[in-house]
Amino acid sequence: MNEIIIVVVAVVVLIAAVIIYGVVSTSMGYEEDVNKNYIPDRFERMFGADPKKKDSDEQE
């Protein structure tokens, strides 16, 4: 039972670290983020998404 808790905590920590890295790196300017979703464009390209800047019509 303790092993399951350790694995769950480790997974949550890893996911939180990736999210924090994305927010900090894009807000500090280390990574490019043209669509302002706090996911670096490099990560989006790795997973097959095409990061495009949103049009002003779509944002409203």
ABEGO torsion letter per residue (X at the ends): XAAAAAAAAAAAAAAAAAAAAAAAAAAAGABBBAAGAGBBAAAAAAAGBBBBBBBAAAAX
